[in-house]
Amino acid sequence: MSGRVRAAVLSAGAWSRSSHLPALVADPRVDLVAVSSPAAEQVGEIAAEFGVPRAETDWRTALAETEPEIVVVSSPPVAHEEQVVAALEAGAHVLVEKPFALESGAARRMHEAAVSADRALLIGFGWSAAPAFVTARRLVEEGEIGELEHLMNHLAVNTRALLGGATDGGWGGTAASTPSTYTDRRVSGGGAAAVSMSHQLGLVSWITGERFDDVTAMLYPQRADIELHVVAAASFSSCAGSAALSCASTHPYLARPQWHLAMYGSAGQLWVDSVRDEVRLVRADGTVVDLPPEQSSGVYDAGAPTKALIECAFGAPAPEGMASELGLHVVETTDALYRSAEVGGPVQVGAVG
């Protein structure tokens, strides 16, 4: 690898304009060579805004004629597999947004394509870069929790309007997302479980180092194509611990996502509050440790996955918290979660699809 890397963004939209593209143009090592979108007027505006020399309505042309070394796939989930596999086979390291795939078969094929091509495939699980959660993972690795016995995680995100086809709540900056990206299950893969809880599933698995074994879930509204709220109970595959997960879609208001994570183990307990920027460790002997502000921040860096992709082009390994193996597990768990809501009981992760 030379001192510079060629980058392209396929199917750029509102989220790319507020996250991927700013991170790419901010890195002096990156030459942003192409951007695509099926909307001709929009892709022209994006190219002009970020100084991209090539604007294409056909992503295949953008990929084939500019030969990028890193590619961001920002299309709706229904289009991920075709674009991701093509980019990997063209020799690029790839970042794809979440939900990773509509179902686990597609996720598995993308993961296997990355392994076959010997290229990094990253999923947009950017919360694994937030200082509070980096701290939580470190404390687990250092044995401060001991054997995990129980975990509780709640996430509330300003997505109620987004899932209903209205404003995206500001996620895309001044631009608006295409409604079907979030309101058509055939395009999006589902509602809160696919869009928001996928972040939870990936983050909990990464922090604990565990994988989910089975899940029992309830959705609200029941039997709706696009659900607003999710509650799930889960077990882990390699420890006796249990997990209680909930995800809520709030009304639009100016607040960042609300994460509350509690872990209880044989050696201690841990509490993370992203709204208060708080990480508190309580050891078994009653010692209380409040981690310093720089280790407790719950602020989200929307550009973190893109920055990680750039580093992969220069030889860094895919971060575990964004890797396609984790993404595959998240989709398998999401499939099991939706199936559980249908049958009204526990479903084994990996048994669906």
N, C-alpha and C positions, 0 to 999 in steps of 0.2 A: 504494500500500500504506500502510495506517495503521500506527500504532505497535505493533499486535498482529496475530497470525496464528492462524487456527483450524486445529487439527490433528486427524487421526483415524488410528488404527492398525487395519488390517483383518487379520483372522485372526491375532490376537495369540496367542502361545504362550510357551514357555520363553525363547526368545531375546529376544523383545520385552520380557519382564519384566526381563531383566538388562541390556538395552542401549538399545532404542528409547525405551521409556517413561520410564526415569530421565532420559535426556537431554532429552526433551520437557518434563517437569515441572520440570526444573532451570532452564529458560530463562524469565525473567519476561515475555518478550514473547509466549509461547505460551499459548493457551487450548486445552487438550486437551478436545475436545468429544464424542468418541465413540471407542469401542473395540468390535471385533466378534470373535467366535469362535463356531464351530458348537457348542461345548460350553457349554451354558447355565450350569452351575455354575462353570466356570472363568472365563467372561467376567464373571460377577458378582463373583468374587473379585478379578479384575484391576481392575475398575472401582472397587471399594471400596479396594483397596490404593493406587491412584494418584489417587483423587478424581475419576474421570471421570463426568460427569453422565449419559451415555448409554451403555448396554451393550446390544448387539444380537447375536442369533445369526445374523442375515442381514446380510452385509456390504453388500448393495445398499441396505437400509434405512438403515444407518449413513451411507453415502455420500450418498444422495439427500436425507435429511431434515436433515442437519447442515451441508451445503455447506462442507466443509473446504477450506482453501487449500493445505495440504500433507497428503499421505497417505503413510503407511508401509504397504507391502504385505509382510506377513510370513508369507504362506501357503507351502505346499510348492510347488516349481517347476511342478507340473502345473496349478496354478490361477493362475499369475502373469499370463498374457496377458489373460485376461478381466478381472481386477481392475485391472491396470495401465492398460489401454486405457480402461476405464470411468472411472477416476480422472482420467486425462489429459483425456478428453473433457468431464469435469465442470469442468475449469478448474484442477485442482490440480497443483502440482509433486509429484513422486513419488519415493520411495526404495523400491526393491525389493531383497529379499535375494538372495543368490546360493546356488546356481546360478541365473543369470538366466533360463534357459529350458531346456526339455527338448531342443530342437533349434534350429538356426539360423533356420529359417523363422519361428518364433514370436518369436525375438529381433529379427529384422529388422522384423517388423510392430510390435512395441512401440517400437523406435527410431523408425520412420517416424511412428508415432502421436504421439510426443513432438515431432518436428520439425513436424508438421502443426498441433499444438495450440500450438506456441511455448511449451512448458513444459519445465522441467528434468526429466530422468529420470536418477536416480542409481542405481548398483548398489552393494551393500554391500562394496566393496573398501576396507575401512578401513585396510589396511596402507600405503596410499599417504600416510597422515597420520603414520605413525611417524617420529620424527626421523631414525633411521638411514637410512631409504630416501629421505626428503626430501633428506638430505645427498648420497646417492648420485646422485640425479637432478641436483642442482645441479652436482656435480663433472663429470658427463657434459656438461651444457649449457655449462659453462665450458671444455670442451675438454681436461680433464685426462686423459682416457682416449685421446683422439684417435680414429682410425678403429677401430671395434670389430672385433676379430678372433675372439675366443672368449669365451663366457660359460658359467659353471657355476652352477647353483642347486639346492640341496637343501632340502627342507622336510619336517620330521617333526612330526606333530601327534597329540595324544592322542585319536584317533578310532576305534581298533580296536573297542572295546566298542560305541560309537555305531553303527558300520556293521554290527555284529552283532545289533543290536536290544536291547542292554542299556543300562546307564547312559550318559548323554551326556557323562560325564567332567567335569561341572561347568560346561559352557558355558552352561547355562540357570539358573545359580544353584541354588536349592533346588528349582526345578521340573524336571520331566522332559519331554523331547521325545517326541512320538508316534513309536513305532518305525518305522512305515511311511514317515515323512518321509525316512528314511535307508536303509531296507532294501528298499524296493520300487522297482525301477528305473523303473517306469511313473509313479511319483510323484516320485522324486528325480532321475532322469536318469542315475544311475550311482553309483559308489562314490568312491574316493579322487580319481579324475581330475575328477569333477564337483564334489565337495564341497570338496576341499582344493587340488588343482592349479589350479583356476580362479583362486584367489588368485595363484598363481605366474605364470600366463600373463598376467594383467592387470598384475601388478607389474613383470615383466620388460619387457613392452611399454611401460609408462609410463616406467620408468627410462631405457630405451635410446632411446625415441622411435621404435622399430622395430616392424614387424608381422611375424608369422611367415609364411613362404612355404610350407613343407611340413614334415611331421612323420613320424617313424618311431617307433612305440611298442610296448612290451611291458607286459602287466599281470600281476599276481599276486593270486589264483590265475588262471590262464589260463581263458578262456571262462566265468568266473563272472559272474553278474549284478551282484554288488557286489564290486569289487576292493578290496584293501587297499593295494597298492603299485603305483607306476607309474614307469617309466623311459622317457624320450623323447629323441631327437635331433631337432634342428630347424635350419632355415636361416631367415635373415631376408630380407625382400623387397627392401630397398634398400641392403644392404651385403653384403659377402662373408663376414661372420662366421657362426659356427656356435654352437649352444647345446646344452648337455647338461643336462637337467632330470630330477630324481628327486623322488618324493614317497612318504613312508612313513607308515603309520598305526601309532602306537605303542600299547603297553599303557597303561592308565590310571595316571598318576602325577602328582604335583603339580609340574608344570613347564610353563612357557609354550611356545608353538610354537618350534621350533628352525629358524631360517633361516640358511643359509650361502650367500652370494653372492660369486662371484669374477668379475671382468671383466678381460680382457686386451686391450690396444689398442696402437696405434702410438706413443702418447705416455706410456703408463703403465698401471698395473694397480691394481685396487681390490678390497678384501676387506671384507665385512660379515658380522659374527657377532652375531645378535640375542641369543644366550644370554649372551655376554660383554659385550654392549653396546659393540661395537668396530667402528670404521670406520677402515681403514688405506689410505692412498694411497701407492703407490710410483711415483715418476716415472722416466722413462727414464734419467736421469742417476744414479739410485740414491738420490735423496733420499726419505726416509721421513717421511710426515706422519701422525701419529695424531690424528684429530679429537677435540675435547674432548667430555666426557660429555654435555653438553646437545645435541650434534649426533650422538651415537652411540647413543642409547637405542633399544633394540628393543622397548620396552614397547608393547603394543597398547591403543589407546583404543577400546573397543567402541562408544562413543557418537559417534565421529568422523563416520560417514556421516549420522547423524541431525542433528548440528550443522551439517553442510554443507547439508543439505536446508533447514533453517531459514534459513540465510543466502541461499539461492536465492530464498526468498519475499520477501526484502528487497532483491533486485536483483543479488545476486552470481551470476556464471556457474557452471555446473556444473563442479566440479573435474575436470581431465582424467583423473586417476587413478580417478575414479568414474563417468565419463560413459557414456551408453548406447552411443555409437559404439565405445568400448573394450569394453564388455560384449558387443556383437554379435561383435566379433572374437574374443573369448575363447570364445564358444559355437561359432563356426565352427571354431576351432582344436581345441576339445574333440571336436566331431563328427569331425574328421579324425583325431584321436588314436585314438578308439574304432574307426574304420574301419581304420586302420593295424594295430591289434592283431588285427583279424579277418583281414585279407588277408596279413599278414606282410611288409609293405613300406611304402615312403613313400607318403603321400597329400597331395595339394595342399590347402592351407587354402582353404575356400570352394567346394570341389568336391563337398561332401556336403550334401544337404538342399536 
